[in-house]
Amino acid sequence: MKLIIFDIDGTLVDSQNFIVEAQKQAFNALGLPVPNRGRALSVVGLSLIEAFDVLTLGQGPSEQLAEAYKLAWKQLHADPGFDDPLYPGAEQLVRELARREDCLLGVATGKSRAGVSRLFERRGWSGLFATVQTADDAPSKPAPDMIFQALAETGVSVRECWMIGDTTFDMAMARNAGARAIGVGWGYHGSDLLLEAGAATIAEDFGALRDILEAVAPCATI
C-alpha cells in the first residue's frame, strides 16, 4: 500500500489571488505596510502565524495578523462569486487515484481544518482522502509531524509515502520525515528551489504528474 499526500494551495488549488487579497486586508487592518505579491506568495505553505512571522521579519503582531487574515478570508468566502479554482487536471487525477485499491490519498496543508472542510464540501471530495493534516493538527511545515501523523493514521510505511507540493516547505517536510517528494512546476516556488529542497523530480502539469506517479509509484497506474 502506498500513500500519496497532496499539498493544497499552489498544488491542487490556484488560490493565489485570494491569498494575496486576504493578506492585503490583514495588513491594512493593522495599519502595516503590505508586502508585494511575490513576497506574499513566498510564504504559502506555512501555517498562518509562521507565515506572518516571516513577512514581518519576526517584528510584527503575527497572531493579530493571522486573526485579521482569517476574518478577511471568511468575508471573501461569503461572496457568492467566490471560487478556489482547481488547476487543470487536478480533479481528474484526484478521483482516479481515489478509486485505486492499492494506494491511499492524503492531504498536508497549512490551511485550517475548517478551510479544508469547506473545500472538500464544494468539490465533493469528502471521503476521497484517507488522512487530512492541517495547520490545526501539527507544527508548521517543514516540520515532519504532518507526514508522521498521516503515516500513523494509515499504517503505511514511510518508504511507501510520496509528498506532492509546490513549495520548498513541502519538499523539506518530506525530506525531514524520510518520505519522497515530487515538486510541481505551476505553484509558488521555482523548480530549481524545489530540487534543491529535496524534490526527486518536477511535474510541469497534471498529465506529467500522472506519468511520474505511474513510473515511481505503481499503485498510481490508471
N, C-alpha and C positions, 0 to 999 in steps of 0.2 A: 504494500500500500504506500502510495506517495501523497505528500501534502504540498499543494501549490498555494502559496499565500500571495495575495494581491494587496498592494497599497491602493488607496482610492484617489485622492486629489492628485491630478497630474498623471495618473496611470490609467484608471478606468474612467474618471470624470474630468471634464475640462471645466473646472470651476474657477479659473484664474481671474476672470472679470469680477466675480462676486467676492473673492478673497481680497483683491486689491481695494474694492469699494468698501468692504466692511472694515478693513484696516484704516482706510482714509477716515471713515466716520468715527472710528475709535480714537484716533489721534486728534481729530478736530474736537471731539467731545471734551478732551482733557487739555485743549489748547497747546498741543505739542506739534512740532514740525512733522509733516507727513513724509515718509520715505518714498523714494521714487519706485516705479513699477518693478524694475529689476531687483532692487533690494527687497521689496515686499515679497516677491515670489521666491527669493532665495531661501526663505525660512519655511516654506511649505513642507510639511512632513514632520516638523517638530510639534510638540504639544504647545498650546497657546502661550502659557507663561514663559516657557523656554524660548519660543519664537520672539516674544516681545523683549525678553532679556537680550537677545541678540540684536534686535532692531534698535534698542536704546543703549547698547553697549554696557548693559548692566546698570545704567544710571537712571532708568525710568521707573514709573509706577506700574510694573508689569502686571500685577494682579488686577489693578483697576483697568488697565488697557484690555486685559483679557475679558473682563466683565462687559466693558463697552463694546468689544468686538462681538461677543455673544448676542448682545441686545441688537446691534446693527444687523447681524446675520439673521436673527429671528424676524426682524422687520422686513428684510429683503425676501425672506421665505414667504411672508404674508402677502406679497404681491402676487395676484392671480397669474401674472405672466412669468413668474419665476420658474426657471428650469435649470438644473445642472445637466448640461448636455453630456452624453457619453461620447467618448472618442469612437470614430468609425470602426466597427468590427468588435467592439468590447462586448456588446450584448450577445452576439452570436457565439463568441468564444467562451464566455462565462457559462452560457446554457449548455453548450456542447460538453464542456468539461464536467459540469454538474451531473450530466447523465451517465458518466462513467462509473463503473462499479469498483474499479481498482485504483482510484485516486480520490482524494478529498480536497475541497477548496477552503481557504481561509482568508481572512482579512486582517491586516495590521495597519492601523492608521492613526494619525494624530488628531482625527476628528473625535468628537464626543460620541458616546453610545447613542444619545438621542439623535444626533445628526445622522449616524449610520442607519438607525431605525427608520428615519424619515426617508432616506434614500431608498432603502430596501422596499418600503411600502410603495413609493412612487413607481419603482421599477418592477415590482412583483418578484423581488429576489429573496423574500423570506423563505428560509428552508434550503436555499442553494448552498450556503456556506456552513461547513461543519464547525467552524470556530471563528469568532469575531473578537479581535483585540483592539481596544480603543485607548484614547488618552485617559479615560476614566479608570482603566483596569491595570495600568502598568506605567513605569517610568518612561519618559520620552525616548524615542529613537535618538541616538543609535544604541541605547542600552538594549541588551538581548532579551529582556524579560518577555516582550510580546511573543517572540518566537518560542521561548521556553514554555510559556503558558499554552500556546497553541499545540505544541507537541504533547504536553501533558494531557490536554483535553482530548486529543485524537488518538493518542497511543502510537503515533508514527515516530520512527527513528529520525534523528537529525540528519542522518546520511541520506534519507529519502525526502528531504524538505528543500523546496525551492522558493525563494522570495523574489517577487517581481515588483519593481518600483522605478520611479523616475528621479530619485534624489540620492545624493551620496549618503544621506542618513539611512535610507533603506539598505543600501549596499553594505554600509558599515555595521548595521544591525545584524544582517545575515552573517557577515564575517565574524562578528563577536559571538554569535550563537553557534558557529560551526556549520551553518547551513550554506547552501549555494545560492548565488544571486544572478538574476537576469535584469539588465537595465533596459529601459525603454527610451527611445530617442525623441519622443514627442512631448516630454514633460518639461520640468523646470530647471534641471541641471544638465549640462552638456555631456555628450558621450565620453569625452576624454576624462572628465571628472569622475564619471560613473566607473570607468575601467580602473582608474587609479584607486578608487574606493573599494574595489573588490568584485566588480561585475565580471562574470565569466564571459559574457558576450552582450551585445546590444541588439535589440529588435527595433527596426525602424518603423514598423506598423504592425497591426494585429495579425495580418497574414504571415509576416515574418516570425512573430512570436509563436504562432501556431506551429510553424515549421520547426522552430527551435525546440519547443516542448516535445514535438513528435520525435526529435532526434535524441534529446537528452533525458527525457522522462517518458519512457514508452507508454505509460498509462494514458498520456495525453493524445495518443494516436487516435484520430477520429475516423 
